[in-house]
């Protein structure tokens, strides 16, 4: 037998042998490493590991001070400030030894805000939630110099210092008040709200708060003279009732919520002089049913911008109002064949329009070109130019510098799977990419645009937070989450892998898969789709994922999959808006196309696939099972929409049009229409206290299934809200139910 020991081989053969030896050693090392990794001993441990995988956030509750000279942040309940230029960190507030005025109770708070002159802090305490974003609280004013703490408002839904710091405005029980510090007295500004008449000022009704994304329905003018506010009259809005069935006589909670086709609240904008109490009502030239989703104080004294949307939400007008005289005119008007977006809940875009201070330009993000881009207008309403252009979407504007005439924005230019930061001139010239790391960036920029905080990651890199200057130079790395990197070296963690394929009708879809523990490509694995899929959302990014539930599934032998179906944002308007008037059709089509693609992979068992999701993901699940029976063996739907005629009108009519304009679309998008087609295993989960997707959705689907001789499994959790879980134990239990259902029908072949 010949031996290679001591022999000298030709260079090419030596390299090849060494290369093969390296591969063998790497495989052996990977197998050893995989065996040595710590597994999650229980579902609870896996879910809790999600927190360890997320790691520590960067600075919390960041507020830029003095236009960007410093920023404040939370460390525990202490408030610090950081000087970006020098790196000096200073303690501004500590509640150590501090008590509520006139009591021995230690002071604590839920959140805080700065006065515009940065001389005072306003703390929100004793918060009692009402809807998703709003609640009742007490507010306290704190002077960092004198250390004085005093109550500013009690039992208010919102409170805010005037920009000059002389007054605090507040909304309480549907009326507006101001407290003047120098006079030492409170003045009532509105008096027309009572518990009986359905009229209220300064806070939103349920549907405006939920679907237009704001909680405080009033704003100070920049000179502290005026307060502009919404007034609602919801007396004609139908009432939704729910209960959690607790007690001998369960309490019925009643909330006016308009479903599709219902009467909306009447809305108007008032402006009140904070000192004299004189009111002016601003009446746009609109007829019929319309929305006022946004108002803005412009840089022009006494000029308020007011946005209207028709009920179909495909015709937007921007008015300028002189609040002294009521004189007004339309500055910008935009129509669309589908819908006009004014904010995006899923990508944290609060506004599609920006009014920079000390400027007579404003900026509007529109998809009129087929992609979302930034357009610059003058206050006279004249379009000056398109700031950005190309076959990619702007996601949001994060900063504007009028002096330098530059705009900073996040976009999907590099990839729909990424969110990167760019700077560009007002005229569209000198575009520069500022973010350097591949993946997803979330930016908090100082008002003067000199600095920004960037939270960023990609699939291989846990979340980092850096402080940068306006040129993209890293000044200080604030968080690198090294403990997360160490955690995934010693614990089981299957990194999601991106994939792309072309559908049978020629559209590229992006997805990710998380492969099972000790993955063996020669084996066949069951697949679980964990999906959402709603319009304007975005599920698959090149960013670090920390889902303990997905890792638990992978550890237990499942391939976990998600996909950016049609209707998802950042792929252009054709991809996004194809779902208009036909929700469910293209989403379910793309989930099925993905299933067929995966079925062609050697390690996928196409006979053992499941699809699951919550809310719109629940609808995506039920609609897919009913319209494409036999593709997925199992469906798990938590809090699913089942018929869009049962959902709130603002969200639904945006994507489906008003009912009278699309009756067949509503019929075809309803699960009830297709209930007789069920052939797969379906688990439905709902809470009786869900004010978002009402329990009627699941109950009516159950009736339709029963009438068709079809059965489904059901779990009800009465106290839970949307998503059914109401504490950690219920959250854990629901996931245990999920897992048991998957194990029973995907793992058990009998």
Residue, then its C-alpha position, 0 to 999 in steps of 0.5 A: x500500500x502506498x502512503x502519501x507520508x513524506x511524499x511531494x505531490x504536484x502542486x495542483x493535486x496537493x491543493x485539491x487534496x488539502x481543499x478536500x481535507x478542509x471540507x471534511x474537517x469543516x463538516x466534522x467540526x460543524x457536526x460536532x458543533x451542532x451536537x454541542x449546541x444548547x437546545x431549548x428544553x421547552x417551548x417556554x424557554x424558546x419563546x423567552x430566548x426571543x428576548x435574548x436574541x433581540x438583545x439590548x436596544x440602543x438608547x431608548x426614548x431618544x429626544x433631540x435637544x436644542x435642534x440637535x446639539x444633544x439628545x436625551x435618552x433613558x437608562x432605566x428610569x434615569x434620563x441622560x443627555x449625550x453631546x454628539x460632538x464631545x461624547x459627554x454624557x450627563x445625568x438630567x433626571x433621576x427619580x431616586x428619592x423623588x416622591x409624588x408631590x404631597x405623598x410618600x409614594x416613590x415617583x414613577x412614570x411611563x413616558x416623558x416629553x420635553x418642552x420646546x425650549x428644553x427647560x422642562x420635562x413633562x412626565x406621563x404617569x398612572x397610565x390607563x389604556x383605552x385604545x391601541x395608542x391612547x389612554x388616560x393618565x396624570x401629567x407632571x412638570x419637572x424643572x431639571x434646574x430647581x428639581x421641582x416636580x408639580x402636577x400639570x394635569x390629572x386624568x387627561x388623555x393627552x397633555x403638552x407644554x406650549x412651545x414657549x413653556x408658559x402653558x400646558x394644554x390638555x384634553x380631558x373628557x372630550x374637552x380642551x383646557x390650558x393651565x397658565x403657569x404665570x396666572x396659576x389658573x386653568x381655563x376651559x377652551x371647549x365646553x360642548x362635549x358631554x357623555x350623552x351627545x357623542x361629541x368630543x374634542x381633542x381625541x380621536x374616535x376608535x377608527x381614526x386612531x386605529x387606521x390613521x395612526x395617531x393618538x393626540x388630536x390637537x396641536x399647538x401652533x409654533x408661536x404658542x397662540x393657537x391650538x388646532x384640534x379635531x372635533x368628532x360627532x360619533x352619534x350616528x356610528x353603530x356601536x360594537x359590544x364585547x365582553x370577557x364574560x367575567x363576574x356574575x353579570x358580565x360587563x358589556x363594553x361598548x365602542x362606536x366603530x363603523x364597519x364597511x358601509x356604516x356612517x362615519x363620525x362627523x369631523x371638523x377642525x377648530x382653532x382656538x386662541x389659547x388665551x382668549x378662547x376665541x374659536x374659528x372653524x375651518x371648513x374645507x370645500x368638501x361635500x359628502x363623506x370625507x376624512x381629515x387624517x392630518x393637519x400641520x402648522x406650516x412655517x407661515x405664521x397663522x397658516x394651517x395645512x389641512x389634508x382631506x381624503x374622500x371616503x374611497x381614499x383615492x382623492x387627496x386635497x391639501x388645503x392652506x387655511x389662515x386661522x385668523x380669517x378662515x380664508x383657504x385654498x387648495x395647494x395640492x391635489x392628488x388622485x389615484x386609481x387605487x388609493x392615496x397613502x398618507x402614512x404607513x403603519x407597518x414601516x413606521x411612516x407617520x407622514x407622507x408630507x413634510x413641512x420643514x421650518x424656515x422654508x417655503x417648500x414642502x415635500x410630498x411622497x407619491x407613487x404617481x410614477x409607479x414607484x414612491x418618490x419625493x416631490x418638492x412644492x412651493x407654498x403657492x402649490x407649484x410643483x418645483x421638481x421631483x427630488x428622487x426617481x427610479x424603479x425603486x421606492x422611497x420609504x420615508x423622509x427622515x430629515x430635511x435641511x433647508x439651509x443646505x437644501x438637502x433631504x435625507x431619506x430611507x429607500x429600497x433602492x439597493x433591494x426591496x429587502x433592504x432599507x438604506x439611508x441616502x442624502x440628496x439635494x432639493x433639485x435631485x442632484x448629488x445623491x449619496x448613500x450614507x449607510x454602509x452596512x448591508x441590510x435594514x436601517x432605522x434612522x432617528x435624525x436630529x432636526x438640524x440633520x447634523x447627526x443621526x442614530x442608526x439601528x441596523x442589522x442583517x440576517x447574519x448581524x444582530x442589531x447594532x446602534x451607531x451615532x453618525x454625522x450627516x456624512x455617514x461617518x460613525x462617531x460612536x458605536x452605542x450597541x453591538x449586541x455582542x452577547x447575542x453573537x455569543x448566544x448564537x455560538x453556543x445555542x441552537x439558532x438557524x439563520x434564515x436563508x433568503x430565496x427567490x423564485x419566479x411564479x408561473x405568471x412571471x413575477x419574482x417573489x422573495x422569501x426566507x426559510x429557516x432550516x431544521x436542526x441537524x439539517x440533512x438535505x437527503x431527508x424530507x421535512x414538513x414545512x410551516x408558513x408563518x405569514x401575514x401578507x396584508x397590503x402595504x406590510x413587509x414580511x421578509x427583510x435582510x435583517x436579524x430575526x429573533x423569533x423564538x417560536x420559529x427557532x422552536x419549530x426549526x429545532x423540532x424538525x420543521x422548515x419555517x418559511x415566509x414570503x413577500x407576496x403581492x400586496x407587500x410594500x417596496x416593490x413598486x405600485x404594480x406589485x403592491x396595488x394588484x390586490x386592490x378590490x380583490x383582497x385574498x386573491x393574489x396573496x393566496x395565489x403567491x402562498x400556493x406558488x411558494x408551496x409549489x416551488x418548495x415542493x420541488x426541493x429535495x428536502x421538502x415533504x409537499x404532503x406535510x405543509x402548514x400555513x398559519x398567521x394572526x389578524x391579516x395573517x389569519x385571513x391569509x390562512x383561511x382564504x388560502x385553505x378555502x380557495x386552494x384546498x389540498x395544498x396545505x394540510x393544516x391551517x392555524x388562524x388566530x383572530x382572522x378576518x373572514x369577511x371584509x364587510x365585518x371590518x372597519x371601513x377606513x382600512x377596508x374601503x382603502x383597499x376594497x373601495x366602498x361596498x357599493x362600488x365593489x359588491x362582487x369583490x367583497x363577495x369573492x373575498x369572503x371566506x363564507x363564500x368558499x366555506x364548502x371547499x374546506x378539506x384540510x385541518x383548520x384551527x381557529x383562535x379568537x378572543x371575545x374581547x377583540x375590538x379590532x377583528x370582532x369575534x363575529x368573523x370567526x363565529x360567522x365562519x363557523x356557521x358557514x362551515x357547519x351549514x356546508x357540513x364542514x368542521x374546524x377546531x376552535x379555541x376561545x380566550x375571552x379576556x384577550x384582546x386582538x391576538x387572543x393572548x392576555x398575559x404570558x401564560x395565555x401567550x405560552x398556552x396558545x403557542x403550545x396549542x399551535x405546536x400540538x396541532x402541528x405535531x398531530x397533523x404534520x408529524x403524526x402520519x396515522 
